[in-house]
Amino acid sequence: MQATICLKLLGVRGTVPVHGEQFRQFGGATSSAFLRAGDEAFILDAGTGLLTQPVGSFFPGRHHFTMLLSHAHVDHLMGLPMFSPLFDSEGRCDVYLKTRSGFSAQQQVEQLIAPPLWPIRTDAFRGEMRFHDVPPSFTVGGVQVDTMDSIHPGGSTIYKISCEGKSVVYATDFEPADDNPEAFCQFAKGCSLLLLDAQYTDEEYPRVKGFGHSTISRSIAIARRCGAERTLLVHHDPNRTDSQLLEFERAVREIDAGISFGRAGEEICL
């Protein structure tokens, strides 16, 4: 029987990409994931992870897909200008990004993809590229997409993708105020898979409060309150080594075996 939803993590690092032997196991590329739900293909954020896998593994046939962008901070857009399917003249991409500070989705993307920061604009992509503001809910084919606002400087969007009774919640760049954010817990309640920001430790948090990211302990508590069947903690701090993440993960799994730290290249089918 074919899985309803399959997700592949492409990049799980926050803030900036990193490289080196000490980051090999979890990966150094910034936020991006590929998700196939039913007959539809989605890309969640467009960080440098978008460039780490052969394109054929995303799209065995046509280059038709939907890109769900949480927000326009550079670590979530770095891979977009060089993503080869956008240069396919027969390709089609629908980009969802919430209008913020008076800037439309396309205007936000072109803060990065435009001279003098980049030599071309989005009109240089040869495929059909359509930009959309993010509504509270919408459908893509037979797939339901629901959204809510995150707590993050400048704003960010949390997505829930549902298909045939399975659901994935993508909640990166999220700084909840406490261990029981009621609106989010209702939004993510009983989801099949939760991708949840957990960049900082409790010891680090006092000096980074307000940066827009959660702590490991808070995200564990939230995941358990949501009743998520499985949780992957993502948006790893760029200085966090494999050995540190493995040590944290061992402690987390003693609390809840359904929670682990996301690894670039990891695949989950529901």
C-alpha positions, 0 to 999 in steps of 0.5 A, spaced: 500 500 500 502 506 498 504 511 503 499 517 504 504 522 506 512 521 505 517 527 507 524 527 506 528 532 510 533 536 506 536 541 511 535 542 519 540 547 521 538 554 523 540 561 522 546 559 517 549 553 513 555 550 516 560 545 514 565 540 517 566 533 520 562 535 526 556 536 523 556 530 518 551 526 521 545 531 522 547 536 516 549 543 516 544 545 510 539 550 512 531 549 513 528 545 507 524 539 506 520 535 501 513 532 502 509 528 497 502 528 499 497 524 495 499 526 488 501 533 490 509 535 491 510 540 496 517 544 498 517 546 505 522 552 506 527 553 501 534 554 505 540 551 502 538 544 504 534 545 497 540 544 493 543 537 497 539 532 493 538 530 486 532 533 483 530 527 480 528 524 487 523 530 488 520 529 481 520 523 477 516 526 472 514 533 471 516 539 475 510 541 478 510 543 485 507 547 491 512 551 495 510 553 502 515 558 505 514 560 513 517 567 512 523 570 508 529 570 513 535 569 508 536 562 511 530 560 509 531 562 502 538 561 500 537 555 496 531 558 492 535 562 486 539 556 484 533 551 484 534 548 477 526 546 477 525 553 476 529 554 470 525 548 467 520 552 461 515 546 462 515 547 470 510 550 474 511 552 482 506 556 486 509 559 492 505 561 498 508 566 503 504 571 507 504 578 506 508 582 511 510 589 513 506 591 506 511 587 502 507 581 498 510 574 497 514 576 490 516 583 493 519 579 499 523 574 495 526 579 491 529 583 497 534 577 496 533 575 488 534 582 485 540 586 484 545 588 487 544 582 491 543 577 486 544 578 478 537 576 476 530 577 478 524 572 479 522 573 472 528 570 469 525 563 472 523 560 465 517 556 468 511 558 471 512 561 478 505 564 481 506 567 488 500 567 493 499 570 500 497 565 505 490 564 507 488 561 513 486 555 509 486 552 502 487 546 498 492 543 493 489 538 489 486 533 494 490 536 500 488 540 505 493 546 508 491 550 514 496 555 517 497 559 523 501 565 525 508 563 529 511 567 534 517 570 531 521 577 529 517 579 523 512 574 523 512 567 520 507 561 518 506 555 521 503 550 516 499 543 517 498 539 511 493 533 511 491 528 506 487 522 507 487 522 515 494 523 516 497 530 517 504 533 518 505 540 522 511 544 520 513 549 526 520 552 525 522 559 527 517 559 533 518 562 540 512 559 544 511 563 551 510 557 555 509 550 555 502 550 553 501 554 547 493 553 547 492 555 540 498 551 537 496 545 541 489 545 538 492 546 531 497 541 532 493 536 536 493 529 534 498 530 528 501 524 525 508 528 524 510 534 528 516 538 526 518 543 531 523 548 532 528 547 538 534 551 537 536 553 544 537 549 551 534 552 557 541 555 559 542 559 553 535 561 553 535 567 557 540 571 553 537 569 546 529 570 549 526 574 543 530 571 537 524 567 535 526 560 537 524 555 542 528 551 547 529 543 547 525 542 554 519 547 552 518 543 545 518 536 548 513 539 553 509 542 547 509 536 543 507 531 548 501 536 550 499 536 542 499 528 542 503 528 536 504 521 534 512 523 532 516 529 533 522 531 530 526 537 533 529 542 528 532 548 526 539 546 530 543 551 532 549 552 527 554 551 533 551 545 535 555 539 533 553 531 532 556 529 539 552 534 542 545 533 538 546 525 540 547 527 547 541 531 547 537 526 543 539 520 548 536 524 554 530 526 550 528 519 548 528 517 555 522 522 556 519 520 550 521 515 545 517 518 539 521 525 539 528 525 536 532 530 532 531 531 525 537 529 520 538 531 513 536 526 509 532 522 513 525 520 510 518 518 514 512 515 510 506 515 513 
